[in-house]
Amino acid sequence: MRIILLQDVRKLGKKYDIKEVSEGYARNFLIPKGLAKFADKTSAKGILEQKKIIEKKRENIKMATDEIIKKISGKEFHFYIPAGENKSIFKPVTKKDILEIIGNNLNSMPENTKDEIISKIKLDLPRSLKILGSHTIAAKLEDKKFEIKVILNQDGIN
């Protein structure tokens, strides 16, 4: 029986692949769980078109990923934060804050592509930054590793 996968299925295929499986496997497992649907000529043609669009999008994202890594690798990101007399920070800088400032530095990219790629950046930051000064942070995007510098400055000091 021919089916179209609606999600990635381990050891069977990726989303939108057209596969030949046993009728029992399709009717009892894949289709009831929403992992696949029956493949007829019309749906198969539509899925092939959809798959081409998705492949093109993946290719564009891969190229944009390489471009982003080149732009932000080794770059310094400055935060200006109010601090007390003993230079204790009132509001720590989180991963979310860092990803937001990275996104703000990528204005040349389409918003939806930029957001998708930014969401895939993994920062090696075990806890929020609470100390003024320079912090080197390891980051990973896809399989590529790079570093960025986050510099916490006291508000009003350049």
C-alpha positions in Angstrom: 0.0 0.0 0.0 1.3 3.5 -0.9 1.3 6.1 1.8 2.5 9.6 2.2 4.3 10.3 5.5 3.0 13.4 7.3 5.9 13.3 9.8 9.4 11.9 10.0 9.1 8.2 11.0 12.2 6.5 12.2 13.5 3.7 10.0 10.8 4.5 7.4 11.3 8.0 6.0 11.0 11.7 6.2 8.0 14.0 6.1 6.3 14.0 2.6 8.1 10.8 1.5 5.9 8.4 -0.5 6.5 4.9 0.7 5.2 1.4 0.0 4.3 -0.4 3.3 2.1 -3.3 4.3 -1.6 -2.7 4.5 -1.7 -3.7 8.2 1.1 -1.3 9.2 -0.6 1.5 7.4 -4.2 0.9 8.6 -3.3 -0.1 12.2 -0.4 2.1 13.1 0.6 4.9 10.7 -2.7 6.3 9.6 -4.5 6.2 13.0 -1.6 8.0 14.7 -1.6 10.7 12.0 1.9 9.8 10.8 0.7 9.0 7.2 -2.2 9.1 4.8 -3.2 7.1 1.7 -1.4 8.1 -1.4 -3.5 8.5 -4.5 -2.4 10.2 -7.8 -3.7 13.7 -6.8 -2.3 13.7 -3.3 1.0 12.3 -4.5 1.4 15.0 -7.1 0.6 17.7 -4.5 3.0 16.2 -2.0 5.8 16.2 -4.6 5.3 19.9 -5.2 5.2 20.5 -1.5 8.4 18.6 -1.1 10.2 20.7 -3.7 9.1 23.8 -1.9 10.4 22.5 1.4 13.7 21.4 -0.1 14.2 24.9 -1.6 13.4 26.4 1.8 15.9 24.1 3.6 18.6 25.0 1.0 17.9 28.8 1.6 18.1 28.3 5.4 21.4 26.4 5.1 22.9 29.2 3.1 21.5 31.8 5.5 22.9 29.7 8.4 26.4 29.9 7.0 26.0 33.7 6.5 24.8 34.2 10.0 27.7 32.3 11.5 30.1 34.4 9.5 28.4 37.6 10.7 28.2 36.8 14.4 31.2 34.6 15.1 33.7 36.4 17.3 31.5 39.5 17.4 31.0 41.5 20.6 27.5 42.2 21.8 27.2 45.0 24.4 24.6 45.4 27.1 24.2 48.5 29.1 22.7 47.6 32.5 22.0 49.6 35.6 24.2 48.4 38.5 24.6 49.2 42.1 27.5 50.8 43.9 29.3 47.5 44.2 28.7 46.9 40.5 26.0 44.3 41.2 23.6 44.0 38.3 19.9 44.5 39.0 18.7 42.4 36.1 20.8 39.5 34.9 21.3 38.9 31.1 19.7 35.7 29.9 20.0 33.4 26.9 16.8 35.0 25.6 18.3 38.5 25.9 21.5 37.4 24.0 19.5 35.7 21.2 17.3 38.9 20.9 20.3 41.1 20.4 21.8 38.7 17.9 18.5 38.8 15.9 18.6 42.7 16.1 22.0 42.6 14.4 20.7 40.6 11.4 18.4 43.2 9.8 19.3 42.2 6.2 17.5 38.8 6.4 13.8 38.0 5.9 12.1 38.0 9.2 10.7 34.4 9.1 14.0 32.9 8.0 15.9 34.9 10.6 13.5 33.8 13.4 13.8 30.2 12.4 17.6 30.2 12.4 17.8 32.2 15.7 15.6 29.6 17.4 18.2 27.0 16.4 21.2 28.7 18.0 22.2 26.9 21.2 24.2 29.0 23.7 26.5 27.3 26.2 25.3 29.4 29.1 24.6 27.4 32.3 23.2 30.5 34.1 22.4 34.1 33.5 25.2 36.6 33.4 25.3 38.7 36.6 28.8 40.2 36.5 29.9 43.3 34.6 32.7 42.7 32.1 33.4 40.6 29.1 32.1 37.0 28.8 33.0 34.6 26.0 30.1 32.3 25.2 30.3 29.1 23.1 27.5 28.7 20.6 26.3 26.1 18.2 24.2 26.3 15.1 23.4 23.1 13.2 26.7 21.2 13.5 28.9 24.3 13.5 30.5 25.7 16.7 31.5 29.3 17.2 32.0 31.9 19.9 30.6 35.3 20.7 31.5 37.9 23.3 28.9 39.4 25.5 30.1 42.6 27.3 28.1 43.9 30.2 28.6 47.6 30.8 27.3 49.7 33.6 24.5 51.9 32.2 25.9 55.3 31.2 29.5 54.1 30.7 30.9 53.4 27.2 
